[in-house]
Amino acid sequence: MGCSEREKQESPSHTNLPHQIDVLYSADEIDHRNVPPMGNFFNLSHDRIEGVSWYANDRIQGLLTEAHVGKADSFQSEEASAGSQRGGTQHHPFWPLQRNDVIGLFLTAVGLMIAAGGGIGGGGILVPIFILVMGFSPKYAIPLSNVTILGGSIMNMVMNVPKRHPSADRPLVDWDLILIMEPLTIGGALAGSFLNKILPEWLLVICLVILLTYTAQSTLKKGLRVYQKESQAMAQASRPQSKQLKDLAAAEKNYEDDEEKTLLLSPDEYENPQDNIAKADLQAILDEERGTPWVKVRLLIFCFLVVLVLNIFKGGGSFSSPLGVECGSFAFWFLTSMVFAWVVCISLYVRADLIKMYYLKAKIGYKYAKGDIEWNEWATIKYPCVCFFAGFFAGMFGVGGGIVKGPLMLEMGVDPQVAAASSACMILFTSFTATTSFYIFDLLIYDYAVWLFIIGFLFTSVGQYGLSYLMKRYNRNSYIIFSIGAVVGLSALLMGLQSIISLFSGPGSGGKAGGAICDAAE
């Protein structure tokens, strides 16, 4: 039952066909089609071979189709995996840079340089740039803004920590001010974020623009007043020398009178033991103030770590709790109340310590520097409460706390340099906490995050050096106030514009109509 040479040429390869059959058919399929065992395969007739060959070809085509589909599915799976590694978004990668990325990064650098001197981060500028220019959704623009600000705040700390107070022998950063302001600011931000979920978007937009516009206006007015005072001081310093000599003679006369009065004191008054104790206490306080108070720094770090852990445990909205706590459950509200209780306890502890120090300073005749706050009973209640409402508005409108606390410290009478350095320090803690949360919840687009962190670090240093040069050259602290006012004003403009566009471009052109606290973020 052999085949002719012509039949062999027209038929499929005899040597490869057994392997194809063995691969393409299972044992059940071979039995079902009455195909003989492989040992008797070459006894098949020509017609039988043609039939099997046709079926094999059909199966091969099917496998090729499946392979093509599988490859496409695999590609989509890899693409999805890459998207997951980039925070779950399908936004295009950082490299190669698109035109809108170049424009956005340039505007980011400019915004960072303006914000650097005021120490207020610049989130109100960065978020609209990332949304309107670079095309990110708010869900990813806000985490990227935090990463950028984190890079800038690290540079601010590197540059501010060695600096000294302009009129006292102590660090420029006021750690007492930070400790009394920051805990209740956190509590206020948490309460405000709940209201942000409930209120309709149109109302939030209106309130945000009003608040930032008023803040920018008042800050710029204060900057103008300080600028005018500086100009008057410069004018007095450049008066004719004869007038200065008269003033010097009058000062010497007053000094001689004081010296004569001093000589009238009895020896007993010179040897008063209480005065010696007061001098020793005063010297101890001055010595302690010369260095960084690491006990207070550790307390602040501990405060933030506890808040971070509690927030992660409770989850909420689109963020699932690692403990399985459901948003709105008893456990959720219990952990939320624990955050409030924790920051209030820290605030009360710091308040008691500051009041104790206030009375000690009053007893020993401590002289406060210009811009220092005397932390008496009233001040330790008034300013923390104001900080709570500042944090409340920051959380309600989704803006960084620095944009509110910077102008607030200026209104409290804090020296502009101290206000900028202390605000930058607070932003370091808040941005680190927020960035850690965004990392845990996989909301960071990592290729953009790395470069934006570097950009924040570098261009904040450029802005810091530039402003420091101008301040030394022209001897004006008002430039810091203008920097803060400019950032707040730009934030009012850009965030208002971005909110209005979002309001009228969404489905139904009505924006978010309000919702529940536990609604997932879109």
C-alpha positions as CSV (number, residue, x, y, z in Angstrom):
1,M,0.0,0.0,0.0
2,G,2.8,2.4,-0.8
3,C,2.5,5.8,-2.4
4,S,3.9,6.9,-5.7
5,E,6.7,9.5,-5.9
6,R,4.2,12.2,-7.2
7,E,1.8,11.5,-4.3
8,K,4.7,11.8,-1.8
9,Q,5.7,15.2,-3.3
10,E,2.1,16.5,-3.1
11,S,1.4,15.2,0.4
12,P,2.7,16.8,3.6
13,S,6.1,15.8,5.0
14,H,5.9,12.3,6.3
15,T,8.7,12.9,8.8
16,N,7.2,15.9,10.5
17,L,3.5,14.8,10.5
18,P,3.7,12.3,13.4
19,H,5.1,15.0,15.6
20,Q,2.4,17.4,14.6
21,I,-0.3,14.9,15.3
22,D,1.2,14.0,18.6
23,V,1.3,17.7,19.6
24,L,-2.1,18.7,18.2
25,Y,-4.2,15.8,19.4
26,S,-4.7,14.4,22.8
27,A,-5.1,10.6,23.3
28,D,-8.9,11.0,23.4
29,E,-9.0,13.0,20.2
30,I,-7.0,10.4,18.4
31,D,-9.3,7.6,19.6
32,H,-12.3,9.7,18.7
33,R,-11.1,10.1,15.1
34,N,-10.1,6.5,14.7
35,V,-6.5,7.5,14.1
36,P,-4.3,4.4,14.3
37,P,-1.4,4.3,16.9
38,M,1.7,6.2,15.9
39,G,3.6,3.0,15.2
40,N,1.2,2.1,12.3
41,F,0.9,5.7,11.1
42,F,2.8,5.0,7.8
43,N,0.1,2.4,6.9
44,L,-2.4,5.2,6.5
45,S,-3.8,5.6,3.0
46,H,-3.1,8.8,1.0
47,D,-6.7,10.0,1.6
48,R,-6.3,9.4,5.3
49,I,-3.1,11.5,5.3
50,E,-4.8,14.3,3.4
51,G,-7.6,14.4,6.0
52,V,-5.3,14.5,8.9
53,S,-3.1,17.1,7.2
54,W,-6.1,19.3,6.6
55,Y,-7.1,19.0,10.2
56,A,-3.6,19.7,11.5
57,N,-3.4,22.8,9.3
58,D,-6.7,24.0,10.7
59,R,-5.5,23.4,14.3
60,I,-2.2,25.2,13.6
61,Q,-4.1,28.2,12.3
62,G,-6.1,28.2,15.4
63,L,-3.1,28.0,17.6
64,L,-1.5,30.9,15.7
65,T,-4.6,33.0,16.3
66,E,-4.6,32.1,19.9
67,A,-1.0,32.9,20.1
68,H,-1.6,36.3,18.5
69,V,-4.5,37.0,20.9
70,G,-2.4,35.8,23.9
71,K,0.5,38.0,22.8
72,A,-1.9,41.0,22.7
73,D,-3.3,40.1,26.1
74,S,0.2,39.7,27.4
75,F,1.1,43.1,26.0
76,Q,-1.9,44.6,27.6
77,S,-1.1,42.8,30.8
78,E,2.5,44.2,30.7
79,E,1.1,47.6,29.9
80,A,-1.3,47.4,32.9
81,S,1.5,46.2,35.1
82,A,3.6,49.1,34.0
83,G,0.7,51.4,34.7
84,S,0.4,49.9,38.1
85,Q,4.1,50.5,38.7
86,R,3.4,54.1,37.7
87,G,0.6,54.6,40.2
88,G,-2.2,52.9,38.2
89,T,-2.5,55.8,35.7
90,Q,-2.3,55.5,32.0
91,H,-0.5,58.9,31.7
92,H,2.4,58.8,29.3
93,P,5.9,58.1,30.7
94,F,8.2,60.9,31.7
95,W,10.7,60.1,28.9
96,P,10.5,61.2,26.2
97,L,9.3,64.6,27.3
98,Q,6.2,65.9,25.7
99,R,5.8,69.6,24.9
100,N,3.2,70.1,27.6
101,D,5.7,68.5,30.1
102,V,8.4,70.9,29.2
103,I,6.1,73.9,29.6
104,G,4.8,72.4,32.9
105,L,8.2,71.8,34.3
106,F,9.4,75.3,33.4
107,L,6.4,76.8,35.2
108,T,7.0,74.5,38.1
109,A,10.6,75.7,38.4
110,V,9.4,79.4,38.3
111,G,6.8,78.7,41.0
112,L,9.3,76.9,43.2
113,M,11.7,79.8,43.0
114,I,9.0,82.3,44.0
115,A,7.8,80.2,46.8
116,A,11.3,79.3,48.2
117,G,11.8,82.6,50.0
118,G,8.4,82.5,51.7
119,G,8.8,78.9,52.9
120,I,5.2,78.1,52.0
121,G,5.7,75.2,49.6
122,G,3.7,76.4,46.6
123,G,1.1,73.6,46.3
124,G,-1.5,76.2,45.3
125,I,0.6,76.9,42.2
126,L,1.9,73.4,41.5
127,V,-1.4,71.5,41.5
128,P,-3.1,73.7,38.9
129,I,0.0,73.4,36.7
130,F,0.1,69.6,36.9
131,I,-3.7,69.5,36.1
132,L,-4.1,72.2,33.4
133,V,-0.7,72.0,31.7
134,M,0.6,68.5,32.2
135,G,-2.7,66.7,32.0
136,F,-2.8,64.8,35.3
137,S,-6.0,64.1,37.1
138,P,-6.3,65.7,40.6
139,K,-6.0,62.2,42.1
140,Y,-2.3,62.1,40.9
141,A,-1.5,65.8,40.6
142,I,-1.8,66.3,44.4
143,P,0.6,63.5,45.3
144,L,3.1,64.7,42.7
145,S,2.8,68.2,44.2
146,N,3.6,66.8,47.6
147,V,6.6,65.0,46.3
148,T,7.9,68.2,44.7
149,I,7.3,70.2,47.8
150,L,9.0,67.5,49.9
151,G,12.2,68.0,47.8
152,G,12.0,71.7,48.2
153,S,11.3,71.6,51.9
154,I,14.4,69.3,52.4
155,M,16.5,72.0,50.7
156,N,14.9,74.7,52.8
157,M,15.8,72.8,55.9
158,V,19.4,72.2,54.8
159,M,19.7,76.0,54.2
160,N,17.7,77.3,57.2
161,V,19.1,75.1,60.0
162,P,22.6,76.7,60.0
163,K,21.0,80.2,59.9
164,R,20.8,82.3,63.1
165,H,18.0,84.6,64.3
166,P,18.5,88.2,63.0
167,S,18.3,89.8,66.5
168,A,19.1,87.0,69.0
169,D,21.8,84.3,69.5
170,R,19.6,81.3,68.6
171,P,18.6,79.3,65.5
172,L,16.4,80.9,62.9
173,V,13.7,78.2,63.2
174,D,11.3,78.8,66.1
175,W,10.6,75.3,67.5
176,D,8.2,76.6,70.2
177,L,6.1,78.3,67.5
178,I,6.1,75.1,65.5
179,L,5.1,72.9,68.4
180,I,2.2,75.1,69.5
181,M,0.9,75.6,65.9
182,E,1.3,72.3,64.2
183,P,-0.7,69.7,66.2
184,L,-4.0,71.6,66.1
185,T,-3.4,72.5,62.5
186,I,-3.4,68.8,61.8
187,G,-6.6,68.4,63.7
188,G,-8.2,71.3,61.8
189,A,-7.0,69.8,58.4
190,L,-8.6,66.5,59.3
191,A,-12.0,68.1,60.1
192,G,-11.8,70.3,57.0
193,S,-11.1,67.3,54.8
194,F,-14.4,65.8,55.9
195,L,-16.3,69.0,55.0
196,N,-14.5,68.9,51.6
197,K,-16.2,65.6,50.9
198,I,-19.7,66.9,51.8
199,L,-19.9,70.4,50.4
200,P,-20.7,71.0,46.7
201,E,-17.8,71.9,44.5
202,W,-19.2,75.3,43.4
203,L,-19.4,76.4,47.0
204,L,-15.8,75.3,47.7
205,V,-14.6,77.2,44.6
206,I,-16.2,80.4,45.7
207,C,-14.9,80.2,49.3
208,L,-11.4,79.2,48.2
209,V,-11.1,82.2,45.8
210,I,-12.4,84.6,48.4
211,L,-10.1,83.2,51.2
212,L,-6.9,83.2,49.1
213,T,-7.7,86.6,47.5
214,Y,-8.2,88.2,50.9
215,T,-5.1,86.5,52.3
216,A,-3.0,87.7,49.3
217,Q,-4.3,91.2,49.6
218,S,-3.6,91.5,53.3
219,T,-0.1,89.9,53.0
220,L,0.9,92.2,50.2
221,K,-0.3,95.3,52.1
222,K,1.8,94.2,55.1
223,G,4.7,93.8,52.7
224,L,4.2,97.4,51.5
225,R,4.1,98.7,55.1
226,V,7.3,96.9,56.0
227,Y,8.9,98.1,52.8
228,Q,8.1,101.7,53.6
229,K,9.4,101.3,57.2
230,E,12.7,99.9,55.8
231,S,12.9,102.8,53.4
232,Q,12.4,105.3,56.2
233,A,15.1,103.5,58.3
234,M,17.5,103.8,55.3
235,A,16.7,107.4,54.9
236,Q,17.5,108.1,58.6
237,A,20.7,106.2,58.3
238,S,21.8,108.4,55.5
239,R,21.2,111.7,57.3
240,P,24.1,114.3,57.5
241,Q,27.0,113.3,59.7
242,S,26.5,116.4,62.0
243,K,23.1,115.3,62.9
244,Q,24.4,111.8,63.7
245,L,27.1,113.3,66.0
246,K,24.5,115.3,67.9
247,D,22.5,112.1,68.4
248,L,25.7,110.3,69.6
249,A,26.4,113.1,72.1
250,A,22.9,112.8,73.5
251,A,23.2,109.1,73.8
252,E,26.6,109.5,75.7
253,K,24.9,112.0,78.1
254,N,22.1,109.5,78.8
255,Y,24.7,106.8,79.4
256,E,26.6,109.0,81.9
257,D,23.4,109.7,83.8
258,D,22.6,106.0,84.0
259,E,26.1,105.3,85.3
260,E,25.7,107.9,88.1
261,K,22.4,106.3,89.1
262,T,24.1,103.0,89.2
263,L,26.8,104.2,91.5
264,L,24.1,105.3,94.0
265,L,23.1,101.6,94.6
266,S,24.2,100.2,97.9
267,P,26.6,97.3,98.2
268,D,23.8,95.1,99.5
269,E,21.9,95.5,96.3
270,Y,25.0,94.4,94.3
271,E,25.3,91.2,96.4
272,N,21.7,90.2,96.3
273,P,21.6,86.3,96.1
274,Q,18.3,86.4,94.3
275,D,19.9,88.4,91.5
276,N,22.7,85.8,91.2
277,I,20.2,83.0,90.9
278,A,18.2,85.0,88.3
279,K,21.4,85.6,86.3
280,A,22.3,81.9,86.5
281,D,18.8,81.0,85.3
282,L,18.9,83.6,82.5
283,Q,22.3,82.3,81.4
284,A,21.0,78.7,81.4
285,I,18.1,79.7,79.2
286,L,20.3,81.6,76.8
287,D,22.7,78.7,76.6
288,E,19.9,76.3,75.9
289,E,18.4,78.6,73.2
290,R,21.8,78.7,71.3
291,G,21.4,75.2,70.0
292,T,18.7,73.1,68.4
293,P,16.2,71.8,71.0
294,W,16.3,68.2,70.0
295,V,13.8,67.1,72.7
296,K,11.2,69.3,71.0
297,V,12.2,68.1,67.5
298,R,11.8,64.4,68.7
299,L,8.4,65.3,70.2
300,L,7.3,66.8,66.9
301,I,8.5,63.8,64.9
302,F,6.7,61.4,67.3
303,C,3.5,63.5,67.0
304,F,3.6,63.1,63.2
305,L,4.4,59.4,63.2
306,V,1.4,58.6,65.5
307,V,-0.9,60.7,63.2
308,L,0.5,58.9,60.1
309,V,0.0,55.4,61.6
310,L,-3.6,56.2,62.8
311,N,-4.5,57.6,59.4
312,I,-3.2,54.6,57.6
313,F,-5.0,52.2,59.9
314,K,-8.3,53.9,59.5
315,G,-8.2,54.3,55.7
316,G,-11.2,56.0,54.2
317,G,-12.7,57.0,50.8
318,S,-10.8,55.2,48.1
319,F,-8.0,54.1,50.5
320,S,-8.5,50.7,52.0
321,S,-7.4,50.1,55.6
322,P,-4.7,47.4,56.1
323,L,-6.6,46.3,59.2
324,G,-9.9,45.9,57.2
325,V,-11.5,48.9,58.9
326,E,-14.5,50.0,56.8
327,C,-15.1,53.8,56.3
328,G,-18.0,54.9,58.4
329,S,-17.7,52.0,60.8
330,F,-17.3,52.3,64.6
331,A,-13.6,51.4,64.3
332,F,-13.2,54.2,61.6
333,W,-14.6,56.9,63.8
334,F,-12.8,55.6,66.8
335,L,-9.4,55.9,65.1
336,T,-10.4,59.3,63.7
337,S,-11.3,60.5,67.3
338,M,-7.9,59.1,68.4
339,V,-6.2,61.5,66.0
340,F,-8.1,64.5,67.4
341,A,-7.4,63.3,71.0
342,W,-3.7,62.8,70.3
343,V,-3.1,66.3,68.8
344,V,-5.1,67.9,71.6
345,C,-3.0,66.1,74.2
346,I,0.3,67.2,72.5
347,S,-1.0,70.8,72.4
348,L,-1.9,70.8,76.0
349,Y,1.5,69.4,77.0
350,V,3.3,72.0,74.9
351,R,1.0,74.8,76.3
352,A,1.8,73.9,79.9
353,D,5.6,73.9,79.1
354,L,5.4,77.2,77.4
355,I,3.5,78.9,80.2
356,K,5.9,77.6,82.8
357,M,8.8,79.0,80.7
358,Y,7.0,82.3,80.3
359,Y,6.7,82.9,84.0
360,L,10.3,81.9,84.5
361,K,11.5,84.4,81.9
362,A,9.3,87.1,83.4
363,K,10.9,86.4,86.9
364,I,14.5,86.6,85.7
365,G,14.0,89.6,83.4
366,Y,14.4,87.8,80.0
367,K,14.4,90.3,77.1
368,Y,12.4,89.1,74.1
369,A,13.8,89.7,70.6
370,K,11.8,91.6,68.0
371,G,9.0,89.4,66.6
372,D,9.1,87.0,69.6
373,I,5.7,85.9,71.0
374,E,5.2,85.9,74.8
375,W,3.5,82.6,75.4
376,N,1.2,83.5,78.3
377,E,-2.1,81.9,79.1
378,W,-4.0,83.9,76.5
379,A,-1.5,83.6,73.7
380,T,-1.3,79.8,74.2
381,I,-5.1,79.6,73.7
382,K,-5.6,82.2,71.0
383,Y,-2.9,81.2,68.5
384,P,-3.5,77.4,68.6
385,C,-7.2,78.0,68.0
386,V,-6.4,80.3,65.1
387,C,-4.1,77.5,63.8
388,F,-6.9,75.0,64.1
389,F,-9.1,77.1,61.8
390,A,-6.2,77.7,59.4
391,G,-5.8,73.9,59.2
392,F,-9.6,73.6,58.8
393,F,-9.6,75.9,55.8
394,A,-6.5,74.2,54.3
395,G,-8.2,70.8,54.6
396,M,-11.6,72.0,53.4
397,F,-10.1,73.5,50.2
398,G,-7.4,70.9,49.7
399,V,-4.5,73.4,49.8
400,G,-1.3,73.0,51.8
401,G,-1.1,74.4,55.3
402,G,1.8,76.6,54.5
403,I,-0.3,78.8,52.2
404,V,-2.4,79.7,55.3
405,K,0.2,79.5,58.1
406,G,2.8,81.7,56.4
407,P,0.5,84.8,56.3
408,L,-0.9,83.9,59.7
409,M,2.6,84.0,61.3
410,L,3.1,87.4,59.7
411,E,-0.2,88.6,61.2
412,M,1.0,87.3,64.6
413,G,4.0,89.7,64.3
414,V,6.6,87.1,63.8
415,D,9.8,88.2,62.1
416,P,9.6,87.5,58.4
417,Q,12.8,85.5,58.3
418,V,11.7,83.4,61.3
419,A,8.2,83.0,59.8
420,A,9.6,81.7,56.5
421,A,12.1,79.3,58.1
422,S,9.5,77.9,60.6
423,S,6.9,77.5,57.9
424,A,9.3,75.6,55.7
425,C,10.1,73.3,58.6
426,M,6.4,72.6,59.2
427,I,6.0,71.9,55.5
428,L,8.8,69.3,55.7
429,F,6.9,67.3,58.3
430,T,3.5,67.6,56.6
431,S,4.7,66.9,53.0
432,F,6.7,63.9,54.3
433,T,3.7,62.5,56.1
434,A,1.4,63.0,53.0
435,T,4.0,61.6,50.6
436,T,4.4,58.5,52.8
437,S,0.6,58.0,52.7
438,F,0.4,58.4,49.0
439,Y,3.2,55.9,48.5
440,I,1.5,53.3,50.7
441,F,-1.8,53.8,48.8
442,D,0.0,53.5,45.4
443,L,-1.0,57.0,44.2
444,L,2.5,58.0,43.1
445,I,3.6,58.0,39.4
446,Y,7.1,57.1,40.2
447,D,9.0,58.2,37.1
448,Y,7.5,61.7,37.4
449,A,7.8,61.7,41.2
450,V,11.6,61.1,41.1
451,W,12.3,64.0,38.7
452,L,9.8,66.3,40.3
453,F,11.5,65.7,43.7
454,I,14.9,66.6,42.1
455,I,13.4,69.7,40.5
456,G,11.9,70.7,43.8
457,F,15.2,70.3,45.6
458,L,17.3,72.2,43.0
459,F,15.0,75.1,42.1
460,T,14.2,75.8,45.8
461,S,17.9,76.3,46.4
462,V,18.0,78.7,43.4
463,G,15.1,80.7,44.8
464,Q,16.7,80.7,48.3
465,Y,20.1,81.9,47.1
466,G,18.5,84.5,44.9
467,L,16.3,85.9,47.7
468,S,19.1,85.8,50.2
469,Y,21.3,87.8,47.8
470,L,18.6,90.4,47.3
471,M,18.0,90.7,51.0
472,K,21.7,91.2,51.8
473,R,22.2,93.6,49.0
474,Y,19.3,95.9,49.7
475,N,18.8,95.0,53.5
476,R,15.1,94.3,53.1
477,N,13.1,91.6,54.9
478,S,10.0,92.8,53.0
479,Y,11.0,90.7,50.0
480,I,10.0,87.6,52.1
481,I,6.5,89.0,52.7
482,F,6.2,89.8,49.0
483,S,7.2,86.3,48.1
484,I,4.5,84.9,50.4
485,G,1.9,87.3,49.0
486,A,2.8,86.5,45.4
487,V,2.5,82.7,46.0
488,V,-0.9,83.1,47.7
489,G,-2.1,85.5,44.9
490,L,-1.0,83.1,42.2
491,S,-2.6,80.2,44.0
492,A,-5.9,82.1,44.2
493,L,-5.8,82.8,40.4
494,L,-4.6,79.3,39.3
495,M,-6.7,77.2,41.7
496,G,-9.7,79.3,41.0
497,L,-9.2,78.8,37.2
498,Q,-8.6,75.1,37.6
499,S,-11.7,74.7,39.8
500,I,-13.9,76.6,37.4
501,I,-12.7,74.6,34.4
502,S,-13.3,71.4,36.3
503,L,-16.7,72.7,37.4
504,F,-18.0,73.4,34.0
505,S,-16.3,70.7,31.9
506,G,-17.5,67.6,33.9
507,P,-20.6,65.6,33.2
508,G,-23.6,67.8,33.5
509,S,-21.4,70.8,33.9
510,G,-22.3,71.1,37.5
511,G,-19.3,69.8,39.2
512,K,-19.4,67.6,42.3
513,A,-22.7,68.2,44.0
514,G,-21.5,67.1,47.4
515,G,-21.4,63.6,48.8
516,A,-20.6,61.4,51.8
517,I,-17.3,61.2,53.6
518,C,-16.8,57.6,52.6
519,D,-17.4,58.2,48.9
520,A,-14.4,56.8,46.9
521,A,-12.3,59.4,45.1
522,E,-12.7,59.4,41.4
